[in-house]
Every structure is written in C-alpha cells, then in structure tokens.
Amino acid sequence: AVAFVWQEHRHPHAVIPLKLFRNVPFMQSIAITLLAASCIFGAIPYLPTFVQTSLGGSATASGLVIVPRALALLATSALAGQFVSRTGRYKPVMIAGATCILASTVMLRQVHTGQEIWHIGAIMGLMGLGEGMVFPMSQVIVQAAVSNDDQGVAASTRQFFVQVAQAFGVGIFGLVLTTSYVSTFVRDTPD
C-alpha cells in the first residue's frame, strides 16, 4: 500500500489520482460502499450452506432464501432513483440503505439452528432494500463529486474498492462461520 501510494504520488498520470481521496463526498460514498459490499457479499456465499446443513432445508430452499434480496434490490433501486431525481436529496436514501444493510447483517449474526427459513429470507429482503438504495446511489455520487475528466477513474476506483470489500467480507464471514459453526458440533469419543 505504501509503495502504491508513493508510485501514484510521483507519477504524472496516476492510475488512481490521490486528489480523489481529498474529495469528501467521494470518500463518504466509497466508505459506505466498502461497508455495504463487505456485509452483503460476505453473507451470500454462506447462507445456502447454512440453510442446508443447519436448518435441514432442501437445495431449492437454500437457493430461494436469497430471492427476496434480488426482488427488494430491484424495487428499491428504481424507487430510490425516482426519489432522488425528483427531490435531489440523496443523503436520506444512502442513510436509509446503509441502516438496512447494517440491521440485516446484525440480524444474520443472530441466526441460529432453530430459525425458520422464511425468517432468513425476510432478512435477505431487508438487505436487498438497503443494497438497492446504496449501490446505485453511490455510483451517482462518486461520478457527480468529481470533474468530467475524472469521472471514469472515479467510477473504476469505486468498483475496485467494491471488489476489495467483497474479498474481505467473504473472508471475515467465513471466519465467523467456521469458528461459530464448528464449535456447535459435539465430538463423539469412543468409550
């Protein structure tokens, strides 16, 4: 990271111009996107496994548990876009979306083996509501916060950080799953 910053600072045509990180709306949008992407994409790979192994759900049920997220994402991305285009107010949308994502992540942490499968689907629906508000809006904010010359690099920088957050989210959720899930097994010892 230090070498990257040093190289970007001294190079006249930097891949990621460091001046972007002095732009407050850009940085706020990147920060919310980092948190949202790590929560969302960290949870999704492990839910079907949890539904099948811990809740005894079928393969179909484990796939269907994620469907409410997609439906909510579709609905709120359209509604949030209409709201912002009519009012010009994006901060309430971002705050509401981030709150939904945070709340659903906390709820997922509380899921246990006696949980109803529909309950997990409802949590994923809440996550999708937040995702539909945060991701499209953060892209618009990132591009609106910079000059026309920097819009392409700002959008690609946001996408780069989404990819990094996804990797960290999967790793962190995997660690949580393996430490909490494995500790619930009781080892049978021979007499």
Steps between C-alpha positions, in 0.01 A plus 500: 500500500783737586680423174176549306434840659863603440480396133164670447624818667807536281349389168349776279230265364403302810266203472310628805567872544553569870306827471183288495559407863478867601148518356261460796185379315714254303658361818168478685349307211802269481485436877130408494556286192788315670291417804193406298689280254685313773177430689290404200747293304645348814166353605368370169745213434442339841122523539409208271747277686354606834143440383581149377729380778365674809135553419448183298367689200498361150728623224203689357428669832863597540492670161161662551610659827701755297217588259341766728830691486488518121135607494552769764813622323308538175215688665702739712756585235219624275315677781812660645602625157157658450513659846843653442419621149184675627635644824875522445551359851728199507623503861177360651507219244862411580439513876185288476675248275806473722276458804310215331826326410643541849178380665477194274864413565444516877187287460694242298752476782213406733374215278510162673417139419137527611431789262221480247621514140249772412656718771835488322323589176347804671843608622634465147208712378603774744857471374377537142303812594820657626707378209257653250539836669876498559667357190332698219510818707866462591589472131310820424658684794852391407458624144326823601769583757782527247570695182402363160862403436511284816163327471638184340781457750265577791250237385771239450655586839162441664471165323853408609406563863180296458712205386739542793208521743345185355821307557534624857131437570515140381812442710356657814163325471679174427702541816186574703318203347780253558571609857138516610370210291776253582471575872138377493601147402539251781780256444406143580783324676520121510457340843 
